Amino acid sequence: MIDAVVKVGGSLGRGACLPELGACLVELGRSRRLLVVPGGGVFADVVREQDARFGLRPGTAHWMAVLAMDQYGHLLADLAPGCTLVRTLYEARACLAREGVAVLLPSEPLRHAEALPHSWSVTSDSIAAWLTGQVGARLLVLLKDRRGMASLASTAWSAPPRAMTVAQLAASSGVDAHLVELLGDPAFDLWIIDGGRPERLTELLEAGRTEGVKLARPGL
């Protein structure tokens, strides 16, 4: 079984942390099976610009944005020597039959499934959650930049709380609008942490907790 799905937010590509984060993922892969899902980053920004300029059909913008995730995936794999690029879930499972890190280019599994709406309400957050369910991982980690972490806070909070309910996530701007539709009764734990601090990912995978936001499960 894959130990964790780690979504590397596209916003992290605008800073300087990706090489350090890539090295962290490679090191963690020496004892774990990690599936990395790329965000869209600057590649998806180009799609948004073209959509705003030409008024693209929803399906066209959707698939262009998914292909932007593929491009970011190639970038991540290049910055994390030792990771393996995979294009299907079958390849991912085969690659991670033992320890290691696989970077998934999501266009192929998404084309075969057509499981998510074609809308800007669906970004790599929702895609990573859907993929986590498909591979049966017990943990999904969304890596955000500092601005993304701050956007999890509402006006009532000076900082994101340690735990957020689905309703609180829905009221924030820190995740895409569709993600909460996939979190009604998830079979996995969800953490959102600062990807600019790779040591927090290490702490989470080693100790089961770190500084960040965890999805609060009902009744717990």
Summary of the structure (lengths in Angstrom):
residues: 220
radius of gyration: 16.2
end to end distance: 25.4
largest distance: 48.3
contacts: 750
relative contact order: 0.17
helix: 47%
strand: 16%
